[in-house]
Amino acid sequence: MKDSSRTDIRTPDRRQVASLAGRILDAMERGDVAGLKTGLLEAELCAPPCSVEPAAAERLELLAAVAARLRFSVARFERQVTPRPQGLAVYARLLRHLAHTPPAGARQLQRAACL
């Protein structure tokens, strides 16, 4: 019988997704190409198991998609296909969202305050 309370080491929880998004964003802002590539690869390799909460799986899926597109954009720039990496502002905004989204409990309190 499988223990559903355990997660795969390669499967980050909500805080780890936020941390990884923050590291990628930080590498982008510092111009650290090696750190950026490492973070993007790490994000693309993470996969949610069936037992992960839907909100965490959604965040992880978004992070993996942003990482894949950003990696593609950087590769095109490095091959001099484009004069600059395309979509950086959009990717940075999504990474900021993933890095700074409050925990689920805080969002529930915010929703209750709006009612």
HUHU-V735092 format. One line per field, one symbol per residue. burial: + if it has 9 or more other ideal C-beta (glycine too) atoms within 8 Angstrom, else -. A space follows every 10 residues. Layout:
burial: ???
//
This chain:
burial: ---------- ++++--++++ ++++++++-- ----++++++ ++++-+++-- -+---++-++ ++++-+++++ +-++-++--- -+--+-++-- ++-+++-++- ------+--+ -----
//
